[in-house]
Amino acid sequence: MLKKQRGQGRKLKTLLNYIDEFIPFEETDGKYEHFHVPCCQSFINSPKTRAKIKTAFFRKWIETTEKFIEESKIKKLPFCKVVAIICEEDLWDSEIIIFYDKNYYDTFFTRNNDCQTWTQIKNKNSFIKQHGVSTRLTEVCISTKYIDDDYVYSSFMWCYN
C-alpha cells in the first residue's frame, strides 16, 4: 500500500524552482546537452501525487522548452534544436534535450534494433491537451519498446519542439 504523499505543494514549488535554475547553452561543443527532472522519482511518478501537481510540472516543462527555443535564436549557433520529452509512464525519465549536432539530431529518433524500437504514432490523442496545457510547439507521440532478455517494457514518449 502506498503512503499518502505529504507536502506536495512544497515539493512542487521546489521542483519548479529547480527547473528555473536550468542554464542552457553551456556545453555547446558537444553533440547535445540535456536536463533531467530535478526531483525524486517517488514524488513525480507516484499515483498518490495529485493530477494538478503533475499538470503544473507539464506546463513548466513546456514553458522552459519554449524559453530555450527563443534563447537559441539569439545565440546564433551553427545548429541548435531544442526538444522536450515527456515520458507518459515514467515522468521522472522526461528530459529537455538541446541538440548541437544536426547529424546526431537526425538519427536520434531512429531506434529500431533487437533491444529497442521507437515508432511514431499518428492517431493518438494529444497528451498536453488532455492535461489542459497549451503550447505552440509541435507534438509527436512515439511508442517505445525495450527488450532485455525476458523483460519487455512498452510506453509512450511525447516530444515537443
Secondary structure, DSSP 8 states (H G I E B T S, - for coil): -------HHHHHHHHHHHHHT---SS-TTSSEEEEE--S-HHHHS-TTS-HHHHHHHHHHHHHHHHHHHHHHHHHT-SS-EEEEEEESS-GGG-EEEEE--HHHHHHHT--BSSSEEEEEESS---HHHHTT---SS-EEEEEEEEEETTEEEEEEEEEE-
